[in-house]
């Protein structure tokens, strides 16, 4: 893990297109601004983990409808 020190209004650059700026520091809380291309998803880690888990659950066999069953439902 790379650890950097930054002050308010200072930034770091990730790759060629992502900029992370320190917006505010209040005690132990730090607000950051993230400027990234629209095709790059940016989530808090806990949200990202929840999305991953939901995707895993959605792909489990018992949650999938076979194509045959799908077409049967469509033709009713």
SULLIN-V195358 format. One record per pair of residues at least 24 apart in sequence whose ideal C-beta (glycine too) atoms are under 10 Angstrom apart, sorted by the first residue. I is the first residue (numbers start at 1). J is the second residue. Records with the same first field share a line. If there is no record, write none. Layout:
BEGIN
I->J  J
END
This chain:
BEGIN
6->30  32
9->33
11->35
14->40
15->40
18->42
END
